[in-house]
Amino acid sequence: MAAVFLAGTAAPVSLDAVARERAQLVPLDFAALPGWAEDDHDAAFAAFMRSCEGPAREAPDSPVTLRPGIALSEDLAEICARARLWQGGARAFFEAHFMPHHVIPNEGRSFLTGYYEPEYEGARQPGPDFSAALRPRPSDLVTRNAENPLPGIDENLAAARRLPDGSHVPYPDRGAIMDGAIDDLAPPIVYLRHPAQAFIIHVQGSARIRLDDGGVMRVGYAGRNGHPFTAIGRLLVERGAIALEEMSLARLLGWLEDPANAAQADALMRENRSYIFFAENRALAAEDGPIGGAGVALTPHRSLAVDRTIWPYGLPVWLSGTLPDADNREARLAQLMIAQDTGSAITGVARGDYFTGSGNEAGRQAGYIRHHPDFIVLLPRATGGGP
């Protein structure tokens, strides 16, 4: 597909160095996007408006600058103001206010995975059937940002532990937390049947939990211990435990839950030193998706997780290629997504994580997505809507 997009376009424009990524942006016409006219632009516009009304419109740590002195998220804020007054169709709105740019990494290629909101059984109190904990954000966890640069802490760690004297040390990793390092600081908010289920929720970042008292509990991301993420599925493939062509989320979960692999599974999960903390969300309606990093409910098949250090929340992204369904049957992908989430494993200028929805079917589809579509960002046109 890349050859189609490159034909007849202007010379590639390098991304601003502040993005800290090596890539090129190739401007395109909307007519060059296969399937653009057939997409459901109303659905994309509804997701875009959720971002406009959401709380997270601040500039990322390293914003992409399109024109001198103007950060991309500022342009999006201007467009959001116009969107509230827009009287035309959704397709016309995107075409009037944005210009497509094909993102071409100088090294590697685009990569798309999938994620979903798992549904599991659980209980607020531990018992013989429910012993695998999800924990809340502890009070001594400090996330590295402009206000908390965490001097002296390894730059590869995204968070640290604040000691009583105000100094910082690395936060306990997954293994230490599993062994009780923060039991007093972060007593569990809910218990699941199996540690593998808790691990999958850590990877996905949210869950619906059917409680033993008949209620439903929604939990979402509240922070992480700052250690780098390690993909244990890749480790199993590298070690020959599961063939690459057989690897999927369902296959991984099955291996982790197999009693014959209990000791190995425990050791393997500890190799991913990253640990996620959760908060209960009582405000979500049953039909709402989970809350993403942008602070708004995610929309199945329209919300995309991106590298937040490069792209701002609310950015429209066109994906073109193929995508598997829940039965791993390939179908055409030609769809406008909205950047509304992020994740510790989502790093890179053409890296995305596609939200498939909630429940088992969504999980099956998400587990099959390991694709390389064309990654095309819709960047705001100059103020006034012109090119």
C-alpha positions in Angstrom: 0.0 0.0 0.0 2.9 2.4 0.7 3.7 2.7 -3.0 0.1 4.0 -3.7 0.5 6.7 -1.0 3.9 7.8 -2.2 3.0 8.2 -5.8 2.6 11.8 -6.9 3.1 13.4 -3.4 5.4 16.1 -2.3 8.8 15.4 -0.9 8.7 13.8 2.6 8.9 16.2 5.5 11.0 15.2 8.5 9.3 15.1 11.9 10.4 17.8 14.2 13.3 16.6 16.4 11.3 17.2 19.5 9.3 14.1 18.7 12.5 12.1 19.4 11.6 9.6 16.7 13.1 9.0 13.3 10.3 9.2 10.7 9.1 11.1 7.7 5.6 12.6 7.0 4.4 12.3 3.5 1.4 14.6 2.8 -1.5 13.0 0.9 -4.9 13.9 -0.5 -7.9 12.3 1.0 -8.6 10.8 -2.4 -5.4 8.8 -2.0 -6.8 6.9 1.0 -8.4 3.6 -0.2 -11.8 3.2 1.4 -12.0 6.8 2.8 -15.3 7.5 1.2 -16.9 4.3 2.5 -15.9 4.7 6.2 -18.4 5.5 8.9 -17.3 9.1 9.5 -20.2 9.8 11.9 -18.8 7.1 14.2 -15.3 8.6 14.0 -16.7 12.1 14.6 -18.5 10.9 17.7 -15.3 9.5 19.1 -13.5 12.7 18.2 -16.1 14.8 20.1 -15.5 12.6 23.2 -11.9 13.7 23.1 -12.9 17.3 22.7 -15.1 17.2 25.8 -12.6 15.1 27.8 -10.2 16.4 30.4 -6.9 15.6 28.7 -6.0 18.2 26.1 -2.7 19.4 27.5 0.5 19.1 25.4 2.5 15.9 25.7 6.0 16.0 27.2 7.4 16.4 23.7 4.8 17.8 21.4 5.1 17.6 17.7 5.4 21.2 16.4 3.8 21.8 13.0 4.3 25.5 12.8 6.8 27.6 14.8 5.5 28.1 18.3 2.3 26.1 17.9 2.0 22.7 19.5 -0.2 20.1 17.8 -2.6 19.8 20.7 -3.2 23.6 20.6 -4.4 23.2 17.0 -6.6 20.3 18.0 -8.2 22.5 20.8 -9.0 25.1 18.1 -10.6 22.5 15.9 -12.6 21.1 18.8 -14.1 24.6 19.2 -15.1 24.6 15.6 -16.5 21.1 15.8 -19.0 22.1 18.4 -20.5 24.6 15.9 -20.1 22.4 12.8 -23.3 22.1 10.7 -22.0 19.9 7.9 -21.3 16.2 7.6 -18.7 14.4 9.5 -16.6 13.5 6.4 -16.6 17.1 5.3 -15.5 18.2 8.8 -12.4 16.0 8.7 -11.5 17.0 5.2 -11.9 20.7 6.0 -9.8 20.7 9.1 -7.1 18.0 8.6 -4.6 16.9 6.0 -3.4 13.2 5.9 0.3 12.5 6.3 1.7 9.0 5.9 4.1 8.2 8.7 7.1 6.3 7.4 9.6 5.3 10.1 13.2 5.5 9.0 13.9 2.3 10.8 11.5 -0.6 11.1 7.9 -0.5 10.1 4.5 0.3 11.5 3.1 -2.2 14.0 -0.5 -2.6 15.2 -1.7 -4.8 18.1 -5.1 -5.1 19.7 -6.4 -4.7 23.2 -9.8 -5.1 24.9 -11.6 -4.9 28.2 -11.6 -8.4 29.8 -14.5 -9.8 31.8 -13.8 -12.1 34.7 -15.4 -13.4 37.9 -14.2 -11.9 41.1 -14.9 -11.0 44.7 -14.1 -8.0 47.0 -12.9 -10.3 49.7 -10.4 -13.2 49.3 -11.5 -16.8 49.6 -10.7 -20.3 48.3 -11.9 -19.4 44.8 -10.6 -15.9 44.6 -7.1 -15.1 45.6 -5.4 -13.2 42.7 -5.3 -9.5 43.7 -5.7 -6.2 41.8 -4.2 -3.4 43.8 -4.8 0.4 44.0 -2.2 3.0 43.4 0.0 3.3 46.5 0.4 6.7 48.2 4.3 6.6 47.9 4.3 6.1 44.1 5.6 9.1 42.2 5.4 9.2 38.4 8.2 10.8 36.5 7.1 14.0 34.7 8.2 17.7 34.4 7.2 18.4 38.0 8.8 15.2 39.3 12.0 14.6 37.2 13.2 12.0 39.8 16.9 12.9 39.7 19.2 10.0 40.5 16.6 7.5 39.4 17.5 5.3 36.4 16.2 7.1 33.3 14.6 3.8 32.1 12.3 3.9 35.1 9.0 5.9 34.7 8.2 6.1 38.4 9.8 5.7 41.8 9.1 5.3 45.5 9.1 8.5 47.7 10.7 7.8 51.1 9.6 9.6 54.3 12.7 11.9 54.0 11.6 13.0 50.5 14.2 11.0 48.6 13.4 8.5 45.9 14.3 4.9 45.2 13.2 2.5 42.5 9.7 1.1 43.1 9.4 -2.6 43.9 9.1 -4.7 40.8 6.4 -7.2 40.0 8.1 -10.1 41.8 8.6 -8.1 44.9 5.0 -6.9 44.9 3.8 -10.5 44.4 5.9 -11.4 47.4 4.2 -8.8 49.6 6.4 -5.7 49.3 3.4 -3.3 49.4 0.7 -5.3 51.1 0.2 -2.7 53.8 0.3 0.3 51.4 -2.0 -1.0 48.8 -4.5 -3.6 50.0 -6.4 -5.3 47.1 -9.6 -3.8 45.8 -10.7 -7.1 44.2 -9.7 -10.7 43.9 -9.8 -12.9 40.8 -9.7 -16.7 40.3 -6.2 -17.0 38.8 -3.0 -14.9 38.8 -3.0 -15.2 34.9 -6.3 -13.3 34.8 -4.9 -10.5 36.9 -1.8 -10.5 34.6 -4.0 -10.2 31.5 -5.9 -7.2 33.1 -2.5 -5.6 33.8 -1.7 -5.9 30.1 -5.1 -4.6 28.9 -5.4 -1.8 31.5 -9.1 -2.3 32.4 -11.7 -4.9 33.2 -15.3 -5.7 34.0 -15.5 -8.0 37.0 -18.6 -10.0 37.7 -18.7 -10.1 41.5 -19.8 -13.1 43.6 -22.6 -10.9 45.1 -24.2 -10.3 41.7 -22.7 -6.9 41.0 -20.4 -5.7 38.3 -17.2 -3.8 39.1 -15.3 -1.7 36.5 -11.7 -1.1 37.1 -9.2 1.0 35.2 -5.6 2.0 35.0 -4.4 4.1 38.0 -0.6 4.0 37.5 2.3 1.7 37.2 5.5 1.0 39.1 7.7 2.4 36.4 9.7 -0.7 35.4 9.9 -1.4 31.7 7.3 -3.7 30.1 8.4 -7.2 29.0 6.2 -9.2 26.6 6.1 -12.6 28.1 4.4 -14.0 25.0 7.5 -13.2 23.0 9.6 -15.0 25.6 7.5 -18.1 25.3 8.0 -18.0 21.5 11.8 -17.5 21.8 12.0 -20.4 24.3 10.1 -22.7 22.0 7.1 -23.2 24.4 4.6 -21.9 21.8 5.2 -21.6 18.1 5.0 -18.1 16.7 2.2 -19.0 14.3 0.2 -20.3 17.2 0.7 -17.4 19.6 -2.4 -15.4 20.5 -3.8 -14.0 23.7 -6.0 -17.0 24.2 -3.1 -19.4 23.7 -1.0 -17.4 26.2 -3.7 -17.4 28.8 -4.3 -21.1 28.3 -0.5 -21.8 28.9 -0.4 -19.6 32.0 -3.5 -21.3 33.5 -2.4 -24.8 32.8 -1.7 -26.5 36.2 1.3 -28.3 34.6 2.9 -24.9 34.0 2.2 -23.4 37.4 5.8 -22.9 38.6 7.0 -21.8 35.2 4.1 -19.4 34.8 4.8 -17.7 38.1 8.4 -17.3 37.2 7.5 -16.0 33.7 5.1 -13.4 34.9 7.8 -12.1 37.2 10.0 -11.5 34.2 7.7 -8.6 33.3 8.8 -6.3 36.1 6.1 -3.7 35.2 3.2 -3.8 37.6 -0.1 -1.9 37.0 -2.4 -0.4 39.7 -6.1 0.1 39.4 -9.0 2.2 40.6 -12.7 1.3 40.6 -14.9 3.4 38.4 -18.5 3.6 39.7 -19.6 6.3 37.2 -19.4 4.2 34.0 -22.7 3.0 32.5 -22.9 -0.6 31.4 -22.8 0.4 27.7 -19.7 2.7 28.2 -16.3 1.5 27.2 -13.4 1.7 29.8 -11.7 5.0 30.4 -8.6 5.5 28.4 -5.5 7.6 29.0 -7.3 10.7 27.6 -9.9 10.5 30.4 -12.8 9.6 28.1 -14.7 6.3 27.5 -13.1 4.3 24.7 -15.1 3.4 21.6 -14.8 -0.1 20.1 -13.1 0.0 16.7 -12.5 3.7 16.9 -10.2 4.3 19.8 -6.5 3.9 19.3 -3.6 3.8 21.9 -0.5 5.6 20.7 2.9 6.7 22.0 1.9 9.7 24.1 5.4 11.2 24.0 4.9 11.7 20.2 1.2 12.1 19.4 -1.4 14.0 21.4 -4.7 12.6 22.5 -7.5 13.5 20.1 -5.4 13.1 17.0 -7.3 11.3 14.1 -5.3 8.4 12.6 -6.2 6.6 9.4 -5.3 2.9 9.3 -5.2 1.1 6.0 -4.3 -2.6 5.6 -6.0 -5.8 6.9 -7.4 -6.8 10.2 -8.4 -10.2 11.6 -11.9 -10.8 13.1 -12.6 -12.9 16.2 -12.1 -16.1 14.2 -8.8 -14.9 12.7 -10.3 -14.3 9.2 -8.6 -11.4 7.5 -10.7 -8.5 6.3 -9.9 -5.1 4.8 -8.9 -2.3 7.3 -9.7 1.2 6.1 -10.8 3.1 9.2 -10.5 6.4 11.0 -9.4 6.1 14.6 -8.9 8.6 17.3 -5.9 8.6 19.7 -7.5 8.2 23.1 -5.2 5.9 25.1 -1.6 4.9 25.6 0.4 2.0 27.2 3.9 1.1 28.4 4.3 -1.2 25.4 3.1 1.3 22.8 6.3 3.0 21.8 7.2 4.3 18.4 6.1 6.8 15.8 4.0 4.3 13.8 2.9 2.1 16.7 -0.8 1.7 17.6 -3.0 -0.5 19.8 -6.5 -1.0 18.4 -9.4 -1.2 21.0 -11.7 -4.0 20.0 -14.3 -3.7 22.8 -15.3 -5.8 25.8 -15.7 -9.5 26.5 -14.5 -12.8 25.1 -15.1 -12.1 21.4 -13.3 -8.8 21.6 -10.5 -10.5 23.4 -10.2 -13.2 20.7 -10.0 -10.5 18.0 -7.5 -8.4 19.9 -5.3 -11.5 20.4 -4.9 -12.0 16.7 -3.9 -8.5 15.8 -0.2 -8.2 15.0 -0.3 -6.4 11.8 1.6 -3.7 9.8 -1.0 -1.3 8.3 -0.2 2.1 6.8 -0.3 4.6 9.7 -1.6 7.9 8.4 -2.0 10.8 10.9 -4.5 13.6 10.1 -2.7 16.8 11.1 -4.6 20.0 11.5 -4.5 22.4 8.6 -3.5 26.0 9.2 -5.9 28.1 11.2 -9.0 28.8 9.1 -9.2 25.3 7.7 -7.1 26.0 4.6 -4.2 23.8 3.4 
